[in-house]
Amino acid sequence: MHAVRPWRDIARRRSRQIFVGKVPVGGDAPIAVQSMTNTLTSDAAATIEQIRGLEEAGADIVRVSCPDVESTTALREIVKAARVPIVADIHFHYRRAIEAAEAGAACLRINPGNIGSAAKVRDVVQAAKDHGCSMRIGVNAGSLERHLLERFGEPCPEAMVESALEHARILQDHDFHEFKISVKASDVFLTVAAYQQLAEVIDCPLHLGITEAGGLMSGTIKSSIGLGMLLWGGIGDTIRVSLSAAPVEEIKVGFDILKSLGLRHRGVTIISCPSCARQGFDVINTVKVLEERLAHISTPMSLSVIGCVVNGPGEATYTDVGFTGGGAGSGMVYLAGLTDHKIRNEDIVDHLVGLVEEKAAQIEAARAQDGQLEDEAVQPRALAGE
């Protein structure tokens, strides 16, 4: 057994902890992954259906937009049906925030300075207190306050941090401290710098995101760079990957980012080669099908799929299940890092899926016996360094 490498450790910024419903955010809690519905919230059935898909993908928290009274009316049914905490996205109208709190929202995404008079802010804070809501202060580079743009000349880290602190002071002045903050921009450098500066001056949890990141491919790359830099530096307590794609893709990418850094362990991590002339089977299509066939597995596991014996045996040493291509139309299967048996190339997918499902069932049985319920409880071999 190999020791965990010290250069793999990430020392997370220790923030105070709040709760979004029953989900702890900050402190030593796992970094939460969330997304946002894009259905009309007033259409409760469609919104609930989309939330169900997000829950199945592993979402810890889901946000819905509440721009009108029809949305907050439907929110009560949505909250009742959801298995995860629901965040109500509020802009400007304080009545929507109060209605959302009364409807059972676990958190209000709001900027206190945007909703009007001190009396309106007081009423929103009181509603949050009465109904056990936390809040997220959401600062966006594209909608900074006019006085800050006049003072700083343009969106910059200093302006974004000042905006966040101004909104935080409003809540703190009302003796409300159950809040997290985000300071998002579509520019990676601006976002990272703003979060780094904010992390130094306040102890609340931070919600990370690169806003309006783009489509599935480009947005994933941009978000991975920005969020990866912050998470590697220990900053971040909950994340949302903003993509012009199906919301469930945001959850998948979010978990892949965290898995890559060893911060969350959910589902099968497939380690595969890009393929070359040495490959003993069709690596690319095999991995594509395996990703689809193993998407239902939430148990933390690692699977290596390597085209030839140059790197295959070495990678298999550190994975739960491995397959290395060989000659004469067959390859070697590895279990717990050790050579076990050979299979024909035409049987690769079905055989590996069966092995992974069997291993997952064994892990889940052991976890149930030990009372371990969280996805962080068991690490795949490649991440645990076993």
Order of alpha helices (4+ residues) and beta strands (2+ residues): beta-beta-beta-alpha-beta-alpha-beta-alpha-beta-alpha-beta-alpha-alpha-beta-alpha-beta-alpha-beta-alpha-beta-alpha-beta-alpha-beta-beta-beta-alpha-alpha
